[in-house]
């Protein structure tokens, strides 16, 4: 498990208990591994709220666009707590 993701899971408050993706920097995955499909499709990052003031942000670059946005292939370039 990525250390930042592990720390984020430990920080997550009960009100924000939710799934957060367990991916690593450099990993190539589908958009649906990071984004749940709500709202507009992200173009370079997606964040999950952990506490009232803390978020985890998954920064990515698009590797291959697909007709279905959720199938788009992305490469994780950074994971950070914000």
mmCIF file of the N, C-alpha and C atoms, coordinates in Angstrom:
data_MODEL
# 
_entry.id   MODEL 
# 
loop_
_atom_site.group_PDB 
_atom_site.id 
_atom_site.type_symbol 
_atom_site.label_atom_id 
_atom_site.label_alt_id 
_atom_site.label_comp_id 
_atom_site.label_asym_id 
_atom_site.label_entity_id 
_atom_site.label_seq_id 
_atom_site.pdbx_PDB_ins_code 
_atom_site.Cartn_x 
_atom_site.Cartn_y 
_atom_site.Cartn_z 
_atom_site.occupancy 
_atom_site.B_iso_or_equiv 
_atom_site.pdbx_formal_charge 
_atom_site.auth_seq_id 
_atom_site.auth_comp_id 
_atom_site.auth_asym_id 
_atom_site.auth_atom_id 
_atom_site.pdbx_PDB_model_num 
ATOM 1   N N  . UNK A 1 1  ? 0.848   -1.185 0.000   1.00 0.00 ? 1  UNK A N  1 
ATOM 2   C CA . UNK A 1 1  ? 0.000   0.000  0.000   1.00 0.00 ? 1  UNK A CA 1 
ATOM 3   C C  . UNK A 1 1  ? 0.888   1.241  0.000   1.00 0.00 ? 1  UNK A C  1 
ATOM 4   N N  . UNK A 1 2  ? 0.522   2.209  -0.785  1.00 0.00 ? 2  UNK A N  1 
ATOM 5   C CA . UNK A 1 2  ? 1.229   3.481  -0.842  1.00 0.00 ? 2  UNK A CA 1 
ATOM 6   C C  . UNK A 1 2  ? 1.180   4.140  0.539   1.00 0.00 ? 2  UNK A C  1 
ATOM 7   N N  . UNK A 1 3  ? 2.312   4.664  1.011   1.00 0.00 ? 3  UNK A N  1 
ATOM 8   C CA . UNK A 1 3  ? 2.396   5.250  2.358   1.00 0.00 ? 3  UNK A CA 1 
ATOM 9   C C  . UNK A 1 3  ? 1.465   6.450  2.534   1.00 0.00 ? 3  UNK A C  1 
ATOM 10  N N  . UNK A 1 4  ? 1.306   7.269  1.502   1.00 0.00 ? 4  UNK A N  1 
ATOM 11  C CA . UNK A 1 4  ? 0.413   8.431  1.607   1.00 0.00 ? 4  UNK A CA 1 
ATOM 12  C C  . UNK A 1 4  ? -1.035  7.963  1.696   1.00 0.00 ? 4  UNK A C  1 
ATOM 13  N N  . UNK A 1 5  ? -1.396  6.956  0.909   1.00 0.00 ? 5  UNK A N  1 
ATOM 14  C CA . UNK A 1 5  ? -2.752  6.402  0.971   1.00 0.00 ? 5  UNK A CA 1 
ATOM 15  C C  . UNK A 1 5  ? -2.994  5.794  2.353   1.00 0.00 ? 5  UNK A C  1 
ATOM 16  N N  . UNK A 1 6  ? -2.012  5.085  2.877   1.00 0.00 ? 6  UNK A N  1 
ATOM 17  C CA . UNK A 1 6  ? -2.132  4.486  4.212   1.00 0.00 ? 6  UNK A CA 1 
ATOM 18  C C  . UNK A 1 6  ? -2.363  5.562  5.272   1.00 0.00 ? 6  UNK A C  1 
ATOM 19  N N  . UNK A 1 7  ? -1.588  6.644  5.211   1.00 0.00 ? 7  UNK A N  1 
ATOM 20  C CA . UNK A 1 7  ? -1.754  7.744  6.167   1.00 0.00 ? 7  UNK A CA 1 
ATOM 21  C C  . UNK A 1 7  ? -3.134  8.380  6.014   1.00 0.00 ? 7  UNK A C  1 
ATOM 22  N N  . UNK A 1 8  ? -3.585  8.549  4.767   1.00 0.00 ? 8  UNK A N  1 
ATOM 23  C CA . UNK A 1 8  ? -4.903  9.134  4.512   1.00 0.00 ? 8  UNK A CA 1 
ATOM 24  C C  . UNK A 1 8  ? -6.003  8.279  5.126   1.00 0.00 ? 8  UNK A C  1 
ATOM 25  N N  . UNK A 1 9  ? -5.887  6.965  5.007   1.00 0.00 ? 9  UNK A N  1 
ATOM 26  C CA . UNK A 1 9  ? -6.892  6.073  5.593   1.00 0.00 ? 9  UNK A CA 1 
ATOM 27  C C  . UNK A 1 9  ? -6.923  6.204  7.111   1.00 0.00 ? 9  UNK A C  1 
ATOM 28  N N  . UNK A 1 10 ? -5.762  6.397  7.715   1.00 0.00 ? 10 UNK A N  1 
ATOM 29  C CA . UNK A 1 10 ? -5.690  6.576  9.165   1.00 0.00 ? 10 UNK A CA 1 
ATOM 30  C C  . UNK A 1 10 ? -6.297  7.914  9.593   1.00 0.00 ? 10 UNK A C  1 
ATOM 31  N N  . UNK A 1 11 ? -6.141  8.943  8.762   1.00 0.00 ? 11 UNK A N  1 
ATOM 32  C CA . UNK A 1 11 ? -6.643  10.284 9.077   1.00 0.00 ? 11 UNK A CA 1 
ATOM 33  C C  . UNK A 1 11 ? -8.155  10.404 8.895   1.00 0.00 ? 11 UNK A C  1 
ATOM 34  N N  . UNK A 1 12 ? -8.723  9.594  8.033   1.00 0.00 ? 12 UNK A N  1 
ATOM 35  C CA . UNK A 1 12 ? -10.112 9.748  7.633   1.00 0.00 ? 12 UNK A CA 1 
ATOM 36  C C  . UNK A 1 12 ? -11.044 9.706  8.838   1.00 0.00 ? 12 UNK A C  1 
ATOM 37  N N  . UNK A 1 13 ? -11.847 10.753 8.992   1.00 0.00 ? 13 UNK A N  1 
ATOM 38  C CA . UNK A 1 13 ? -12.806 10.840 10.086  1.00 0.00 ? 13 UNK A CA 1 
ATOM 39  C C  . UNK A 1 13 ? -14.078 10.090 9.720   1.00 0.00 ? 13 UNK A C  1 
ATOM 40  N N  . UNK A 1 14 ? -14.810 9.696  10.721  1.00 0.00 ? 14 UNK A N  1 
ATOM 41  C CA . UNK A 1 14 ? -16.026 8.901  10.530  1.00 0.00 ? 14 UNK A CA 1 
ATOM 42  C C  . UNK A 1 14 ? -16.980 9.535  9.519   1.00 0.00 ? 14 UNK A C  1 
ATOM 43  N N  . UNK A 1 15 ? -17.152 10.839 9.579   1.00 0.00 ? 15 UNK A N  1 
ATOM 44  C CA . UNK A 1 15 ? -18.075 11.523 8.674   1.00 0.00 ? 15 UNK A CA 1 
ATOM 45  C C  . UNK A 1 15 ? -17.661 11.384 7.214   1.00 0.00 ? 15 UNK A C  1 
ATOM 46  N N  . UNK A 1 16 ? -16.386 11.112 6.972   1.00 0.00 ? 16 UNK A N  1 
ATOM 47  C CA . UNK A 1 16 ? -15.886 11.034 5.606   1.00 0.00 ? 16 UNK A CA 1 
ATOM 48  C C  . UNK A 1 16 ? -15.466 9.621  5.221   1.00 0.00 ? 16 UNK A C  1 
ATOM 49  N N  . UNK A 1 17 ? -15.820 8.625  6.038   1.00 0.00 ? 17 UNK A N  1 
ATOM 50  C CA . UNK A 1 17 ? -15.431 7.244  5.736   1.00 0.00 ? 17 UNK A CA 1 
ATOM 51  C C  . UNK A 1 17 ? -15.942 6.889  4.346   1.00 0.00 ? 17 UNK A C  1 
ATOM 52  N N  . UNK A 1 18 ? -15.021 6.550  3.482   1.00 0.00 ? 18 UNK A N  1 
ATOM 53  C CA . UNK A 1 18 ? -15.349 6.247  2.099   1.00 0.00 ? 18 UNK A CA 1 
ATOM 54  C C  . UNK A 1 18 ? -14.189 5.461  1.515   1.00 0.00 ? 18 UNK A C  1 
ATOM 55  N N  . UNK A 1 19 ? -14.383 4.963  0.346   1.00 0.00 ? 19 UNK A N  1 
ATOM 56  C CA . UNK A 1 19 ? -13.318 4.292  -0.393  1.00 0.00 ? 19 UNK A CA 1 
ATOM 57  C C  . UNK A 1 19 ? -12.325 5.337  -0.884  1.00 0.00 ? 19 UNK A C  1 
ATOM 58  N N  . UNK A 1 20 ? -11.049 5.077  -0.712  1.00 0.00 ? 20 UNK A N  1 
ATOM 59  C CA . UNK A 1 20 ? -10.036 5.877  -1.393  1.00 0.00 ? 20 UNK A CA 1 
ATOM 60  C C  . UNK A 1 20 ? -9.131  4.906  -2.141  1.00 0.00 ? 20 UNK A C  1 
ATOM 61  N N  . UNK A 1 21 ? -8.792  5.250  -3.365  1.00 0.00 ? 21 UNK A N  1 
ATOM 62  C CA . UNK A 1 21 ? -8.024  4.335  -4.213  1.00 0.00 ? 21 UNK A CA 1 
ATOM 63  C C  . UNK A 1 21 ? -6.642  4.016  -3.643  1.00 0.00 ? 21 UNK A C  1 
ATOM 64  N N  . UNK A 1 22 ? -6.289  2.745  -3.690  1.00 0.00 ? 22 UNK A N  1 
ATOM 65  C CA . UNK A 1 22 ? -4.967  2.287  -3.271  1.00 0.00 ? 22 UNK A CA 1 
ATOM 66  C C  . UNK A 1 22 ? -4.140  2.047  -4.532  1.00 0.00 ? 22 UNK A C  1 
ATOM 67  N N  . UNK A 1 23 ? -3.569  3.122  -5.051  1.00 0.00 ? 23 UNK A N  1 
ATOM 68  C CA . UNK A 1 23 ? -2.719  3.062  -6.241  1.00 0.00 ? 23 UNK A CA 1 
ATOM 69  C C  . UNK A 1 23 ? -1.363  3.656  -5.888  1.00 0.00 ? 23 UNK A C  1 
ATOM 70  N N  . UNK A 1 24 ? -0.402  3.467  -6.756  1.00 0.00 ? 24 UNK A N  1 
ATOM 71  C CA . UNK A 1 24 ? 0.951   3.962  -6.526  1.00 0.00 ? 24 UNK A CA 1 
ATOM 72  C C  . UNK A 1 24 ? 1.371   4.921  -7.628  1.00 0.00 ? 24 UNK A C  1 
ATOM 73  N N  . UNK A 1 25 ? 2.282   5.818  -7.295  1.00 0.00 ? 25 UNK A N  1 
ATOM 74  C CA . UNK A 1 25 ? 2.855   6.725  -8.290  1.00 0.00 ? 25 UNK A CA 1 
ATOM 75  C C  . UNK A 1 25 ? 3.526   5.871  -9.360  1.00 0.00 ? 25 UNK A C  1 
ATOM 76  N N  . UNK A 1 26 ? 3.267   6.219  -10.615 1.00 0.00 ? 26 UNK A N  1 
ATOM 77  C CA . UNK A 1 26 ? 3.817   5.476  -11.744 1.00 0.00 ? 26 UNK A CA 1 
ATOM 78  C C  . UNK A 1 26 ? 2.875   4.418  -12.282 1.00 0.00 ? 26 UNK A C  1 
ATOM 79  N N  . UNK A 1 27 ? 1.840   4.093  -11.519 1.00 0.00 ? 27 UNK A N  1 
ATOM 80  C CA . UNK A 1 27 ? 0.886   3.057  -11.929 1.00 0.00 ? 27 UNK A CA 1 
ATOM 81  C C  . UNK A 1 27 ? -0.002  3.564  -13.056 1.00 0.00 ? 27 UNK A C  1 
ATOM 82  N N  . UNK A 1 28 ? -0.270  2.699  -14.019 1.00 0.00 ? 28 UNK A N  1 
ATOM 83  C CA . UNK A 1 28 ? -1.216  3.000  -15.089 1.00 0.00 ? 28 UNK A CA 1 
ATOM 84  C C  . UNK A 1 28 ? -2.499  2.246  -14.764 1.00 0.00 ? 28 UNK A C  1 
ATOM 85  N N  . UNK A 1 29 ? -3.610  2.971  -14.757 1.00 0.00 ? 29 UNK A N  1 
ATOM 86  C CA . UNK A 1 29 ? -4.895  2.376  -14.407 1.00 0.00 ? 29 UNK A CA 1 
ATOM 87  C C  . UNK A 1 29 ? -5.990  3.064  -15.214 1.00 0.00 ? 29 UNK A C  1 
ATOM 88  N N  . UNK A 1 30 ? -7.223  2.627  -15.011 1.00 0.00 ? 30 UNK A N  1 
ATOM 89  C CA . UNK A 1 30 ? -8.357  3.264  -15.672 1.00 0.00 ? 30 UNK A CA 1 
ATOM 90  C C  . UNK A 1 30 ? -8.864  4.424  -14.813 1.00 0.00 ? 30 UNK A C  1 
ATOM 91  N N  . UNK A 1 31 ? -9.481  5.392  -15.464 1.00 0.00 ? 31 UNK A N  1 
ATOM 92  C CA . UNK A 1 31 ? -10.052 6.538  -14.757 1.00 0.00 ? 31 UNK A CA 1 
ATOM 93  C C  . UNK A 1 31 ? -10.997 6.065  -13.649 1.00 0.00 ? 31 UNK A C  1 
ATOM 94  N N  . UNK A 1 32 ? -11.737 4.982  -13.892 1.00 0.00 ? 32 UNK A N  1 
ATOM 95  C CA . UNK A 1 32 ? -12.698 4.525  -12.881 1.00 0.00 ? 32 UNK A CA 1 
ATOM 96  C C  . UNK A 1 32 ? -12.031 3.995  -11.619 1.00 0.00 ? 32 UNK A C  1 
ATOM 97  N N  . UNK A 1 33 ? -10.717 3.797  -11.640 1.00 0.00 ? 33 UNK A N  1 
ATOM 98  C CA . UNK A 1 33 ? -10.001 3.419  -10.423 1.00 0.00 ? 33 UNK A CA 1 
ATOM 99  C C  . UNK A 1 33 ? -9.803  4.617  -9.497  1.00 0.00 ? 33 UNK A C  1 
ATOM 100 N N  . UNK A 1 34 ? -9.890  5.819  -10.047 1.00 0.00 ? 34 UNK A N  1 
ATOM 101 C CA . UNK A 1 34 ? -9.677  7.054  -9.286  1.00 0.00 ? 34 UNK A CA 1 
ATOM 102 C C  . UNK A 1 34 ? -10.969 7.851  -9.130  1.00 0.00 ? 34 UNK A C  1 
ATOM 103 N N  . UNK A 1 35 ? -11.753 7.936  -10.195 1.00 0.00 ? 35 UNK A N  1 
ATOM 104 C CA . UNK A 1 35 ? -12.941 8.796  -10.249 1.00 0.00 ? 35 UNK A CA 1 
ATOM 105 C C  . UNK A 1 35 ? -14.200 7.945  -10.237 1.00 0.00 ? 35 UNK A C  1 
ATOM 106 N N  . UNK A 1 36 ? -15.198 8.360  -9.455  1.00 0.00 ? 36 UNK A N  1 
ATOM 107 C CA . UNK A 1 36 ? -16.441 7.601  -9.322  1.00 0.00 ? 36 UNK A CA 1 
ATOM 108 C C  . UNK A 1 36 ? -17.490 7.935  -10.379 1.00 0.00 ? 36 UNK A C  1 
ATOM 109 N N  . UNK A 1 37 ? -17.208 8.876  -11.262 1.00 0.00 ? 37 UNK A N  1 
ATOM 110 C CA . UNK A 1 37 ? -18.147 9.213  -12.324 1.00 0.00 ? 37 UNK A CA 1 
ATOM 111 C C  . UNK A 1 37 ? -19.072 10.365 -11.984 1.00 0.00 ? 37 UNK A C  1 
ATOM 112 N N  . UNK A 1 38 ? -18.995 10.904 -10.776 1.00 0.00 ? 38 UNK A N  1 
ATOM 113 C CA . UNK A 1 38 ? -19.832 12.043 -10.391 1.00 0.00 ? 38 UNK A CA 1 
ATOM 114 C C  . UNK A 1 38 ? -19.215 13.340 -10.881 1.00 0.00 ? 38 UNK A C  1 
ATOM 115 N N  . UNK A 1 39 ? -20.048 14.227 -11.420 1.00 0.00 ? 39 UNK A N  1 
ATOM 116 C CA . UNK A 1 39 ? -19.568 15.521 -11.896 1.00 0.00 ? 39 UNK A CA 1 
ATOM 117 C C  . UNK A 1 39 ? -18.829 15.398 -13.216 1.00 0.00 ? 39 UNK A C  1 
ATOM 118 N N  . UNK A 1 40 ? -18.092 16.450 -13.542 1.00 0.00 ? 40 UNK A N  1 
ATOM 119 C CA . UNK A 1 40 ? -17.318 16.465 -14.780 1.00 0.00 ? 40 UNK A CA 1 
ATOM 120 C C  . UNK A 1 40 ? -16.090 15.579 -14.642 1.00 0.00 ? 40 UNK A C  1 
ATOM 121 N N  . UNK A 1 41 ? -15.716 14.964 -15.744 1.00 0.00 ? 41 UNK A N  1 
ATOM 122 C CA . UNK A 1 41 ? -14.541 14.093 -15.746 1.00 0.00 ? 41 UNK A CA 1 
ATOM 123 C C  . UNK A 1 41 ? -13.290 14.923 -15.457 1.00 0.00 ? 41 UNK A C  1 
ATOM 124 N N  . UNK A 1 42 ? -12.503 14.525 -14.462 1.00 0.00 ? 42 UNK A N  1 
ATOM 125 C CA . UNK A 1 42 ? -11.280 15.279 -14.149 1.00 0.00 ? 42 UNK A CA 1 
ATOM 126 C C  . UNK A 1 42 ? -10.257 15.155 -15.274 1.00 0.00 ? 42 UNK A C  1 
ATOM 127 N N  . UNK A 1 43 ? -9.449  16.182 -15.453 1.00 0.00 ? 43 UNK A N  1 
ATOM 128 C CA . UNK A 1 43 ? -8.457  16.195 -16.524 1.00 0.00 ? 43 UNK A CA 1 
ATOM 129 C C  . UNK A 1 43 ? -7.033  15.993 -16.033 1.00 0.00 ? 43 UNK A C  1 
ATOM 130 N N  . UNK A 1 44 ? -6.773  16.261 -14.741 1.00 0.00 ? 44 UNK A N  1 
ATOM 131 C CA . UNK A 1 44 ? -5.395  16.114 -14.263 1.00 0.00 ? 44 UNK A CA 1 
ATOM 132 C C  . UNK A 1 44 ? -5.274  15.692 -12.800 1.00 0.00 ? 44 UNK A C  1 
ATOM 133 N N  . UNK A 1 45 ? -6.364  15.740 -12.036 1.00 0.00 ? 45 UNK A N  1 
ATOM 134 C CA . UNK A 1 45 ? -6.302  15.263 -10.652 1.00 0.00 ? 45 UNK A CA 1 
ATOM 135 C C  . UNK A 1 45 ? -7.715  15.054 -10.117 1.00 0.00 ? 45 UNK A C  1 
ATOM 136 N N  . UNK A 1 46 ? -7.783  14.285 -9.033  1.00 0.00 ? 46 UNK A N  1 
ATOM 137 C CA . UNK A 1 46 ? -9.059  14.066 -8.353  1.00 0.00 ? 46 UNK A CA 1 
ATOM 138 C C  . UNK A 1 46 ? -8.770  13.916 -6.867  1.00 0.00 ? 46 UNK A C  1 
ATOM 139 N N  . UNK A 1 47 ? -9.605  14.532 -6.021  1.00 0.00 ? 47 UNK A N  1 
ATOM 140 C CA . UNK A 1 47 ? -9.369  14.549 -4.575  1.00 0.00 ? 47 UNK A CA 1 
ATOM 141 C C  . UNK A 1 47 ? -10.520 13.910 -3.813  1.00 0.00 ? 47 UNK A C  1 
ATOM 142 N N  . UNK A 1 48 ? -10.179 13.328 -2.667  1.00 0.00 ? 48 UNK A N  1 
ATOM 143 C CA . UNK A 1 48 ? -11.152 12.782 -1.730  1.00 0.00 ? 48 UNK A CA 1 
ATOM 144 C C  . UNK A 1 48 ? -10.974 13.491 -0.401  1.00 0.00 ? 48 UNK A C  1 
ATOM 145 N N  . UNK A 1 49 ? -12.099 13.876 0.230   1.00 0.00 ? 49 UNK A N  1 
ATOM 146 C CA . UNK A 1 49 ? -12.035 14.541 1.523   1.00 0.00 ? 49 UNK A CA 1 
ATOM 147 C C  . UNK A 1 49 ? -11.830 13.515 2.623   1.00 0.00 ? 49 UNK A C  1 
ATOM 148 N N  . UNK A 1 50 ? -10.885 13.809 3.527   1.00 0.00 ? 50 UNK A N  1 
ATOM 149 C CA . UNK A 1 50 ? -10.546 12.914 4.631   1.00 0.00 ? 50 UNK A CA 1 
ATOM 150 C C  . UNK A 1 50 ? -11.088 13.410 5.961   1.00 0.00 ? 50 UNK A C  1 
ATOM 151 N N  . UNK A 1 51 ? -10.968 14.725 6.175   1.00 0.00 ? 51 UNK A N  1 
ATOM 152 C CA . UNK A 1 51 ? -11.433 15.384 7.399   1.00 0.00 ? 51 UNK A CA 1 
ATOM 153 C C  . UNK A 1 51 ? -12.032 16.717 6.973   1.00 0.00 ? 51 UNK A C  1 
ATOM 154 N N  . UNK A 1 52 ? -12.427 17.527 7.938   1.00 0.00 ? 52 UNK A N  1 
ATOM 155 C CA . UNK A 1 52 ? -12.961 18.848 7.588   1.00 0.00 ? 52 UNK A CA 1 
ATOM 156 C C  . UNK A 1 52 ? -11.947 19.681 6.812   1.00 0.00 ? 52 UNK A C  1 
ATOM 157 N N  . UNK A 1 53 ? -10.661 19.453 7.051   1.00 0.00 ? 53 UNK A N  1 
ATOM 158 C CA . UNK A 1 53 ? -9.623  20.290 6.446   1.00 0.00 ? 53 UNK A CA 1 
ATOM 159 C C  . UNK A 1 53 ? -8.612  19.541 5.585   1.00 0.00 ? 53 UNK A C  1 
ATOM 160 N N  . UNK A 1 54 ? -8.701  18.233 5.518   1.00 0.00 ? 54 UNK A N  1 
ATOM 161 C CA . UNK A 1 54 ? -7.675  17.454 4.825   1.00 0.00 ? 54 UNK A CA 1 
ATOM 162 C C  . UNK A 1 54 ? -8.253  16.656 3.660   1.00 0.00 ? 54 UNK A C  1 
ATOM 163 N N  . UNK A 1 55 ? -7.467  16.595 2.604   1.00 0.00 ? 55 UNK A N  1 
ATOM 164 C CA . UNK A 1 55 ? -7.844  15.872 1.389   1.00 0.00 ? 55 UNK A CA 1 
ATOM 165 C C  . UNK A 1 55 ? -6.654  15.061 0.906   1.00 0.00 ? 55 UNK A C  1 
ATOM 166 N N  . UNK A 1 56 ? -6.935  14.016 0.130   1.00 0.00 ? 56 UNK A N  1 
ATOM 167 C CA . UNK A 1 56 ? -5.887  13.319 -0.606  1.00 0.00 ? 56 UNK A CA 1 
ATOM 168 C C  . UNK A 1 56 ? -6.147  13.602 -2.080  1.00 0.00 ? 56 UNK A C  1 
ATOM 169 N N  . UNK A 1 57 ? -5.097  13.961 -2.791  1.00 0.00 ? 57 UNK A N  1 
ATOM 170 C CA . UNK A 1 57 ? -5.214  14.344 -4.197  1.00 0.00 ? 57 UNK A CA 1 
ATOM 171 C C  . UNK A 1 57 ? -4.386  13.389 -5.048  1.00 0.00 ? 57 UNK A C  1 
ATOM 172 N N  . UNK A 1 58 ? -5.030  12.821 -6.045  1.00 0.00 ? 58 UNK A N  1 
ATOM 173 C CA . UNK A 1 58 ? -4.373  11.935 -7.003  1.00 0.00 ? 58 UNK A CA 1 
ATOM 174 C C  . UNK A 1 58 ? -4.139  12.730 -8.282  1.00 0.00 ? 58 UNK A C  1 
ATOM 175 N N  . UNK A 1 59 ? -2.878  12.977 -8.603  1.00 0.00 ? 59 UNK A N  1 
ATOM 176 C CA . UNK A 1 59 ? -2.511  13.735 -9.802  1.00 0.00 ? 59 UNK A CA 1 
ATOM 177 C C  . UNK A 1 59 ? -2.146  12.714 -10.876 1.00 0.00 ? 59 UNK A C  1 
ATOM 178 N N  . UNK A 1 60 ? -2.667  12.921 -12.081 1.00 0.00 ? 60 UNK A N  1 
ATOM 179 C CA . UNK A 1 60 ? -2.438  11.952 -13.145 1.00 0.00 ? 60 UNK A CA 1 
ATOM 180 C C  . UNK A 1 60 ? -2.285  12.645 -14.487 1.00 0.00 ? 60 UNK A C  1 
ATOM 181 N N  . UNK A 1 61 ? -1.795  11.885 -15.460 1.00 0.00 ? 61 UNK A N  1 
ATOM 182 C CA . UNK A 1 61 ? -1.793  12.341 -16.844 1.00 0.00 ? 61 UNK A CA 1 
ATOM 183 C C  . UNK A 1 61 ? -2.542  11.298 -17.655 1.00 0.00 ? 61 UNK A C  1 
ATOM 184 N N  . UNK A 1 62 ? -3.246  11.765 -18.663 1.00 0.00 ? 62 UNK A N  1 
ATOM 185 C CA . UNK A 1 62 ? -4.013  10.863 -19.514 1.00 0.00 ? 62 UNK A CA 1 
ATOM 186 C C  . UNK A 1 62 ? -3.057  10.169 -20.475 1.00 0.00 ? 62 UNK A C  1 
ATOM 187 N N  . UNK A 1 63 ? -3.130  8.839  -20.501 1.00 0.00 ? 63 UNK A N  1 
ATOM 188 C CA . UNK A 1 63 ? -2.281  8.029  -21.365 1.00 0.00 ? 63 UNK A CA 1 
ATOM 189 C C  . UNK A 1 63 ? -3.010  7.707  -22.662 1.00 0.00 ? 63 UNK A C  1 
ATOM 190 N N  . UNK A 1 64 ? -4.298  7.328  -22.536 1.00 0.00 ? 64 UNK A N  1 
ATOM 191 C CA . UNK A 1 64 ? -5.097  6.958  -23.706 1.00 0.00 ? 64 UNK A CA 1 
ATOM 192 C C  . UNK A 1 64 ? -6.560  7.261  -23.431 1.00 0.00 ? 64 UNK A C  1 
ATOM 193 N N  . UNK A 1 65 ? -7.139  8.147  -24.231 1.00 0.00 ? 65 UNK A N  1 
ATOM 194 C CA . UNK A 1 65 ? -8.553  8.472  -24.065 1.00 0.00 ? 65 UNK A CA 1 
ATOM 195 C C  . UNK A 1 65 ? -9.408  7.394  -24.704 1.00 0.00 ? 65 UNK A C  1 
ATOM 196 N N  . UNK A 1 66 ? -10.524 7.094  -24.056 1.00 0.00 ? 66 UNK A N  1 
ATOM 197 C CA . UNK A 1 66 ? -11.478 6.096  -24.543 1.00 0.00 ? 66 UNK A CA 1 
ATOM 198 C C  . UNK A 1 66 ? -12.833 6.766  -24.718 1.00 0.00 ? 66 UNK A C  1 
ATOM 199 N N  . UNK A 1 67 ? -13.703 6.139  -25.488 1.00 0.00 ? 67 UNK A N  1 
ATOM 200 C CA . UNK A 1 67 ? -15.033 6.684  -25.716 1.00 0.00 ? 67 UNK A CA 1 
ATOM 201 C C  . UNK A 1 67 ? -15.779 6.851  -24.389 1.00 0.00 ? 67 UNK A C  1 
ATOM 202 N N  . UNK A 1 68 ? -15.725 5.832  -23.550 1.00 0.00 ? 68 UNK A N  1 
ATOM 203 C CA . UNK A 1 68 ? -16.309 5.919  -22.212 1.00 0.00 ? 68 UNK A CA 1 
ATOM 204 C C  . UNK A 1 68 ? -15.245 6.527  -21.294 1.00 0.00 ? 68 UNK A C  1 
ATOM 205 N N  . UNK A 1 69 ? -15.513 7.705  -20.738 1.00 0.00 ? 69 UNK A N  1 
ATOM 206 C CA . UNK A 1 69 ? -14.529 8.407  -19.899 1.00 0.00 ? 69 UNK A CA 1 
ATOM 207 C C  . UNK A 1 69 ? -13.977 7.537  -18.778 1.00 0.00 ? 69 UNK A C  1 
ATOM 208 N N  . UNK A 1 70 ? -14.807 6.677  -18.212 1.00 0.00 ? 70 UNK A N  1 
ATOM 209 C CA . UNK A 1 70 ? -14.370 5.831  -17.101 1.00 0.00 ? 70 UNK A CA 1 
ATOM 210 C C  . UNK A 1 70 ? -13.327 4.797  -17.522 1.00 0.00 ? 70 UNK A C  1 
ATOM 211 N N  . UNK A 1 71 ? -13.257 4.503  -18.818 1.00 0.00 ? 71 UNK A N  1 
ATOM 212 C CA . UNK A 1 71 ? -12.285 3.536  -19.339 1.00 0.00 ? 71 UNK A CA 1 
ATOM 213 C C  . UNK A 1 71 ? -10.972 4.188  -19.767 1.00 0.00 ? 71 UNK A C  1 
ATOM 214 N N  . UNK A 1 72 ? -10.897 5.516  -19.732 1.00 0.00 ? 72 UNK A N  1 
ATOM 215 C CA . UNK A 1 72 ? -9.682  6.236  -20.120 1.00 0.00 ? 72 UNK A CA 1 
ATOM 216 C C  . UNK A 1 72 ? -8.508  5.767  -19.269 1.00 0.00 ? 72 UNK A C  1 
ATOM 217 N N  . UNK A 1 73 ? -7.376  5.521  -19.916 1.00 0.00 ? 73 UNK A N  1 
ATOM 218 C CA . UNK A 1 73 ? -6.178  5.056  -19.217 1.00 0.00 ? 73 UNK A CA 1 
ATOM 219 C C  . UNK A 1 73 ? -5.394  6.269  -18.716 1.00 0.00 ? 73 UNK A C  1 
ATOM 220 N N  . UNK A 1 74 ? -4.992  6.223  -17.443 1.00 0.00 ? 74 UNK A N  1 
ATOM 221 C CA . UNK A 1 74 ? -4.242  7.317  -16.832 1.00 0.00 ? 74 UNK A CA 1 
ATOM 222 C C  . UNK A 1 74 ? -3.000  6.771  -16.137 1.00 0.00 ? 74 UNK A C  1 
ATOM 223 N N  . UNK A 1 75 ? -2.021  7.648  -15.956 1.00 0.00 ? 75 UNK A N  1 
ATOM 224 C CA . UNK A 1 75 ? -0.814  7.305  -15.205 1.00 0.00 ? 75 UNK A CA 1 
ATOM 225 C C  . UNK A 1 75 ? -0.765  8.209  -13.985 1.00 0.00 ? 75 UNK A C  1 
ATOM 226 N N  . UNK A 1 76 ? -0.639  7.622  -12.806 1.00 0.00 ? 76 UNK A N  1 
ATOM 227 C CA . UNK A 1 76 ? -0.555  8.385  -11.560 1.00 0.00 ? 76 UNK A CA 1 
ATOM 228 C C  . UNK A 1 76 ? 0.839   9.011  -11.486 1.00 0.00 ? 76 UNK A C  1 
ATOM 229 N N  . UNK A 1 77 ? 0.894   10.346 -11.413 1.00 0.00 ? 77 UNK A N  1 
ATOM 230 C CA . UNK A 1 77 ? 2.189   11.031 -11.361 1.00 0.00 ? 77 UNK A CA 1 
ATOM 231 C C  . UNK A 1 77 ? 2.508   11.584 -9.971  1.00 0.00 ? 77 UNK A C  1 
ATOM 232 N N  . UNK A 1 78 ? 1.485   11.709 -9.113  1.00 0.00 ? 78 UNK A N  1 
ATOM 233 C CA . UNK A 1 78 ? 1.730   12.172 -7.749  1.00 0.00 ? 78 UNK A CA 1 
ATOM 234 C C  . UNK A 1 78 ? 0.507   11.868 -6.889  1.00 0.00 ? 78 UNK A C  1 
ATOM 235 N N  . UNK A 1 79 ? 0.754   11.599 -5.633  1.00 0.00 ? 79 UNK A N  1 
ATOM 236 C CA . UNK A 1 79 ? -0.309  11.451 -4.637  1.00 0.00 ? 79 UNK A CA 1 
ATOM 237 C C  . UNK A 1 79 ? 0.115   12.324 -3.469  1.00 0.00 ? 79 UNK A C  1 
ATOM 238 N N  . UNK A 1 80 ? -0.778  13.239 -3.059  1.00 0.00 ? 80 UNK A N  1 
ATOM 239 C CA . UNK A 1 80 ? -0.386  14.170 -2.007  1.00 0.00 ? 80 UNK A CA 1 
ATOM 240 C C  . UNK A 1 80 ? -1.537  14.449 -1.061  1.00 0.00 ? 80 UNK A C  1 
ATOM 241 N N  . UNK A 1 81 ? -1.188  14.783 0.162   1.00 0.00 ? 81 UNK A N  1 
ATOM 242 C CA . UNK A 1 81 ? -2.166  15.243 1.136   1.00 0.00 ? 81 UNK A CA 1 
ATOM 243 C C  . UNK A 1 81 ? -2.226  16.757 1.039   1.00 0.00 ? 81 UNK A C  1 
ATOM 244 N N  . UNK A 1 82 ? -3.437  17.288 0.940   1.00 0.00 ? 82 UNK A N  1 
ATOM 245 C CA . UNK A 1 82 ? -3.593  18.743 0.828   1.00 0.00 ? 82 UNK A CA 1 
ATOM 246 C C  . UNK A 1 82 ? -4.587  19.232 1.874   1.00 0.00 ? 82 UNK A C  1 
# 
